Amino acid sequence: MRENDEVAAAAYDLVLAGGQIANADGTFPGTVAIQDGRIAAVWHADAIPDLIEATEVLDCSGRWVIPGGVDPHVHVGITFGDVQTPEDHLRCSRAALLGGTTTIVDFAIGRPDQSPLAAVDERLAGAREGSLADYALHGCYTDRDAEQLDQIPDLVDRGVRTIKVYTTYREQMMASDGLVRSIMERLMGFDGMTYVHAEDNSTIETLMAQLAGQGPIPYDKIRVARPEAAEVRAVRHVLEIAADVGAPVYFVHQSTPVASQLTRMARARGQLAYSEVCPHYVTLDESVYDAHAGECYTCCPPLRNKATVESLMRAVAAGHVDTIGSDHCAFGAAIKLERKHDLTRMPFGMPGVQTRVPLMLSELVCKRDVSMSTVVSLLSTNPARLCGLYPRKGVIAAGADADLLVWSPEGESTLTAAGLAHDSDYTPFEGWRVQGSLSTVIRRGTVMCRDGALVDDSPGQLLASGPISHTGPVALPGRQLSA
Ligand SMILES: [Zn+2]
């Protein structure tokens, strides 16, 4: 051990000692050493050098050390129709970090007068100025942009290799089948991937027209106007297009087990198809629309009935979906209230960037006994892979960015809007009991949060997405993992 001791005597910036380390492919007791923002060494508990010099040592005994959260679905300061949330990158990323998310992936959804590339440049400028979390971006194309496909190589140059399309919201965000196909084809040349908001527009338009016959449509009719069948129909249709093209496809916010299963079955047939769910679709059911402030829960797709929610949660717990994204949209309660009588003017979406990691650790690890590896894959490793950020993000291994969370299943807290830093005056999870406690959040080697307080305001980095990895997490080499 003499030689190893000498190697280890090099001083590290920070050492996380004696925790239970979790990656997507397994867990083991060990110690992590950090230098210059990266993980320099990972030792199994029975192979730790006698002497490790470090500027700071955090005792992690009795706690989990897991990769920092990667949220693949965040809308920083979203504009929806004529409503814009006042949230900026600073406030959104602060909330993300406090909730254990060290990397956020935002969407560059252009204004009507803006090209996809201009929207990307504007978003990147905002993030460069204000994001404390590391930051990556998805592009977005609508039918308005159908003549702008030549911008795709420029998006890739800017580090944007994933493009979102909507199959609904005609005349605002919708992309025709032809455009979806063209984007899939072009992105394949860059090992990129198309992200799809799948709800069948004609079904929704028909139902909305029927409802409108009786005057303005109140918000709680969202359940009738955007049924599960509309989502399932669109997923089936887009899977066929993707199969035709031979392109990978990622479905954002799947809200029904049937839609998610269709995706999984496509994968079993050899298609590269992925399913994202959101915390609210596996914890909240449509009965909230009948409760006080029910309009605050309007999102697309809407919350589903109890049986659907439970069934989707079982699929998540079984590891049958790929990622959990927040679909964070920081609308306030006032604008929701003001428009509760007119579904056509309602801004859809709910805040969730700060609650995603703590709530899912509580629900899955503490309450449903799901393995920590499965939860890590859903909250960090798979989002990193499918956003082109792996293995820099999403794994605890020598050479990866030192984005780490120290979390214990002990302790309990109650979620309240007042206790959250996110830029909205409500949370859909008001009053929820959350088991576990997140004591430390480390972003590229810097301790950003301790015991629930932000303790550093150094800037995050803009991340360029690389080719999307479809091969699953790379197995870690042996036990001695130092570089
Ligand atoms: Zn979204």
Residues whose N, C-alpha, C, O or C-beta is under 5 A from the ligand:
A	BS01	ZN	D327
